[in-house]
Amino acid sequence: MDNFYMGIDVGSVSTNLVLIDEENNLVYKRYLRTQGRPLDILKEGIKEVKDKFGDAHILGVGTTGSGRYLASVLIGADVIKNEITCHAVAALDHNPDTRTVIEIGGQDSKIIIINDGIVVDFAMNTVCAAGTGSFLDRQALRLGMEISDFGTIALNSSNPVRIAGRCAVFAESDMIHKQQLGHNQEDIVRGLCDALVRNYLSNIAKGKYVKSPILFQGGVAANKGIREAFEIELKEEVYIPTNFDVMGAIGAAILSKDEVKEKGHTKFKGIDMCRKDYKVNPIDCNGCSNICEILEIKEDGNILARYGDKCGKWSL
Amino acid sequence: MKKIGVPRGMLYYENFPFWKDYFNEIGYEIVVSKKTNKDILDNGILNSVDEACLPVKIIHGHVDYLKDKVDYIFVPRVVSLYKREYCCPKILGLPEMIKNSIEDLPEIIDTIFDLDKRSGLESGYRDVGKYLNVSNKESSKAYKKAYSQKEKYNDWIRAELLPMNYKFRPNNINILVLGHSYNVFDDYINMGILDKLSKRNINIYTAEDLSSEHIRKFSSYTKKRLFWTHGRRIVGAANYYIMNKEIDGIIFLSSFGCGLDSVLTHMVSRQSTIYEVPFMNLTLDEQTGEAGINTRLEAFLDMMKWRDKDKSYISTFR
């Protein structure tokens, strides 16, 4: 029977599930839109794994992404790791010589600087979403096109329009203005790609020494226009790994493998969790003026976890 | 006994023990607003100018909390604390902003402390005394008593501001938490970062641990003289700890929209790049979701452990 390790990345835009084997080969991947319902989507993903690999052994589970704690509560994870570490681990597994990882996700973007297989520096976007996937998502909506067509359309541009990239709100008004002037759609789309890359390099990558090999991961790497804009700005080749969209989950799976090997057992609750009933019950605590928003998660009516309080009164 | 309200914000974090002793000495009771909480934050945002940074908004909330509980509120206008140096413009304008933004205030003691133009702190405290009909002689006596033991400030930080169960442990990771004291020590603004570090057994260093002589000496290593007193403290502390190799990393807590921080974060990050000390800037504003801050913190600590694991590793950072 096959032995697998599972990695789950619960992000703001997508929830990704992967299975890897003992040699870190990807056996299965599933990219689901989170749609603000991480619980249901996670159950759905696990159910699909059960249907496909119901009789396989899952020896360990790792979770990452902003929903990593929630996912771990439901599933029982051996490793709960931040996205930076997971992306770096997956990038190094893909190419041990990697020096720079550019990762652009739905709500955040990061740069990871690696030297001799060790993360030596990283940065994430601060208060601004202009350098992230949701910026493109939003503009695609405005332009009335599918985000998946964005990159191909951008590549058709011969004369890109300059669009302000400092702020998503400024960019939008700039873009509308350029539309009103009558610029071609592909030139505007390309202009948006350039704007995102400019914002990324001047905001997140500021002061960092970007060296090749450069890996580009995260959902936005599907966009060919962005990749080309990066290559032009950096004057270096930018590699996109085959599984660019699930690298975080792969990293989590690899880390879970190491953890389980060291510990000798897994905390995984089993694949049948998808049959159970989960309910989230929000509580507004009125104990003090902080009025914490507490979440209570129930599994088949039993309290599984509670968190969100500052004082620890509710936490289990 | 008449009551003087001290809002728990901005300069409170670097002066409170002195203020308290001074006012007690001249016969007034001190009332400090509660620790920053959601109510105080909400009222602060509601009662202040929109463009201000979060700490300024929060101190408005603290003043609002105090206004019907005390006879006076102490919000001095601290212009300058050293010759040829200034405080941030928002600190200079603080009493004016507060008086024009919040209604039904008791009397605000907004004495000017301007050590660039006047001789010293003592004359400032004499002016404070004048508000309360206290003679110069009495004021000076109270001032001298309040400032007789400088080390009481650091005792106060250890007792009141650091996490309750915080313990220094040799051989653990040492992190310098840098930033304005009102960002470093207000655990509501920074979502309890000191607590999070302490729970992970990290040793915490702050700029406030250093004497002003050290700060003066080590801030002079910058190319150009810094004319912000608080900026000087931050840069001097960074230089001291970096050059003496006492720390494994720096976490800079900056306020969104802070003019000083926009310059200081870069000065510190450049210095830490040269000396290969990991540096991370966390920008603080109104957000309450902790996922973002936890992710960055965990990644930062992971990075340090990862570096540590491979001792033979000699960085060729550039």
Interface residues (C-beta under 8 A of the other chain):
Chain A: S66 K81 N82 E83 I84 T85 D108 N115 D116 I118 V119 V120 D121 F122 A123 M124 T126 V127 G207 Y209 C288 S289 N290 I291 K310
Chain B: K34 N37 K38 D39 I40 G192 F256 H266 S269 R270 T273 P278 M280 N281 T283 D285 A291 G292 N294 T295 R296 E298 A299 F300 D302 M303 W306 R307 D310 Y313 S315 T316 F317 R318
